[in-house]
Amino acid sequence: MSGVGIGLRDPHFDALMGDQHGVPWVELLADNFLAAGGLVPRQLERIAERFPVTLHCVGMNLGGSDPLDMAYLAAVRTVAARTAPAWISDHLCFSACHGRHYHDLLPLPYSDEAVRHVAARIGRIQDFLDRRLVVENVSAYLRADAPLSEAEFVAAVAAEADCELLLDVNNLYVNQVNLGLDAADALDRVPRERVREIHLAGHETRGDYLVDAHNSRVSAPVWALFAQAAARLPDVAVCIEWDNDIPPLDVLLDEMRHAGELQRQARAEVA
Amino acid sequence: MTALRQWQAALAGMIDGGPGDAVCAAARPVPGLAADTACAVYRSASRGARARALDDVYPVCRRLLGEASFAGLVREFVRREPSTGPDLNRFGDGFAAFVAGVVREHAAFAGLPWLADLVALEWACHRIYYAADDPPLDLDRLGNADATQLLPRPAAALAWLRSAWPVHQIHAAHRGDGEPPALEIVPGAWCLVIERVDFAARVQVVDAGLWALLDACGQHGAGRRDLADLVGDPALDSGRLGELVARRWLGAVELRQHAV
């Protein structure tokens, strides 16, 4: 899997089933396809017949302290069996606590304790899914007072769990603005050999801080950061995410083409 | 409790409406984004995700009440009702009971005695859209099994409810985007079955006898009834079990598992 794909969302389903529009692959939000019957499994099969697929999840609760939800993981495994994804990803965060699910990507402390905890859970999930998991850095609005940097934390988890990484460039930028983290430094420190995918998305500005809203075009500073990422990771697959206020497909395709152009430039410079 | 668990409990408690003091105390101060503002972002995002899920499940209720009134109901429901699983499509089954309480307690809703039943109907339509497919019913497989060992069960993609109001008519009238037809809402007794046809929910009115038989087949847990019990119940018209099969409303007839 390489090149620039898009997150396939419901409003674009018919258009993309009718014409591939030059989209080389699509990322599916697995949580939208967990239904055991009815139309949803048929839609999955149609998508997988037309496009190479990756699966992106939001419900594994990788960093949580509740027991792993094996029914959820089994449902994800069923989706994977139907779509033969190139990889399956989820987020380096927690999303549930004491049996309550928050449907948000809640930040973990960048601590050694959290590294060991989340790596062990990723290991169990990898065993269950019988594949390496791809784990994404998240945007955050709070940072627990803990000793590691974000880059150190991500790298340590990846090493201890022997998982792969999804580098969300927009999240790096959001965290730079919100938390004062150094996005360029994070790019330098990321273990490149583990990065399977890059995410790009739009954010929303609210006064002095940014919200990872996935509701707009990729911003200029994030494109600039992506150019740096592409120079370091020129052959890594890139996905454009757009989840809210979803625009006409042409807008998404325009973002996809721009990312592809930046990636080509990066490859040319590397060569 | 470890530092990791303390952090998670503090953040979760804050989102649930508790004070953010513990989160703020454990967070590293950053310029430009105060910890209490950050807490509000997380609280809003989590509750917003659940609220948007309900927007999608209850379009008719939303249209009938208007955006502001529906949003107010949802906001209060989301504040009270946690989500207990990762699949957001399963969040909201308690909304009908919540709305019933609101209708009972608040004079502003007194003119909508059918509202909770309408919400239950919308939930049924939503649930069966995502329900599992049953394999074809194979009665031959049961052979000569004793009727006390046979447990009929309705199809997974089937729901049934009773209402003293014509909620199926209200639902049909307000489902589309156009101007709804005039509807006289008078009380009565309706037995409804919601089935999945061509991947979409279809609501039917059935007679009370057929509905009662279906309902008896659909009891759970200790109330689950075997075929002998159903056939022997004089209150049920068990001769119509074949009709349930013909309509594909029975998803399976399972063999009782003996406890060892």
Interface residues (C-beta under 8 A of the other chain):
Chain A: D31 L34 A35 A36 G37 G38 L39 V40 R42 V58 G59 M60 N61 G64 S65 D69 Y72 A75 F94 S95 A96 C97 H98 G99 R100 H101 Y102 H103 D104 L106 P107 L108 P109 S111 E113 A114 H117 Y141 L142 R143 A144 D145 A146 V177 N178 L179 G180 D208 Y209 V211
Chain B: T2 A3 L4 R5 W7 Q8 A9 L11 A12 I15 D16 V23 A26 A27 R28 V30 P31 G32 L33 A35 T37 A38 C39 V41 Y42 A45 S46 A49 R50 A53 P82 S83 T84 G85 P86 D87 L88 N89 I128 Y129 Y130 A131 A132 D133 A156 A157 R196 F199
